[in-house]
Amino acid sequence: MYRKYIKRIIDIIVSICVLIALSPILIIASLLLFFLNEGAGIFFSQERPGYKGKPFKIVKFKTMNERKGADGKLLPDKQRITKFGAFMRNSSLDELPQFWNVLKGDMSLIGPRPLLMEYLPLYSAEQMRRHDVRPGISGWAQCHGRNNLSWTEKFKLDVWYVDHVSFLTDCSIVWTTIKHVIKTDDIDNSQSDLFTIECFNGKN
């Protein structure tokens, strides 16, 4: 009952409440990014795999500029993140637009983090099971190490969550996530899931 119906109802109610309650922060952050991102825009959108691997567009606040090197190519991510962007990531404020993804049904409040589309062919059958639930803003793996975990460890935790979805599990993840955000635990000051550890190659 919870997994099939109640979880989605909670997602809708909470995402509406958060978007309304935090609308002043969303507006202020948008204005600051408009003026501080050097014309790079306010939002970052990228195709990610959702439930059953179906693609959707994830939305975040944009934290990097569009500076390019002499060869005309974008500079490495770490060189393009702005000071305000680093603050947004450290405080997890860049994730707030994802509540719109939750409201739309692309994501859930809790679930495995949506990774990159190019990883899909590299998953084992067991790892692919992480897509048997909607991806989440936070998840079991984020509560147990986040950037400090290997890909193998992350996927094991993601699959564990798929097999243990419950109201109490989700409440535990929400509480742990709040504590981690406040303490900025397990987060490199200039990193997010765009460049956490090395890219997944199907082996690590």
Secondary structure as UniProt FT lines:
FT   HELIX           2..6
FT   HELIX           7..21
FT   HELIX           23..36
FT   TURN            38..39
FT   STRAND          43..49
FT   HELIX           51..53
FT   STRAND          55..61
FT   TURN            70..71
FT   HELIX           77..80
FT   HELIX           83..90
FT   TURN            91..92
FT   HELIX           93..95
FT   TURN            96..97
FT   HELIX           98..104
FT   STRAND          108..110
FT   HELIX           117..122
FT   HELIX           125..128
FT   HELIX           129..132
FT   STRAND          136..138
FT   TURN            140..141
FT   HELIX           142..144
FT   HELIX           146..148
FT   HELIX           151..163
FT   HELIX           167..183
FT   TURN            184..186
FT   TURN            189..190
FT   TURN            193..194
//
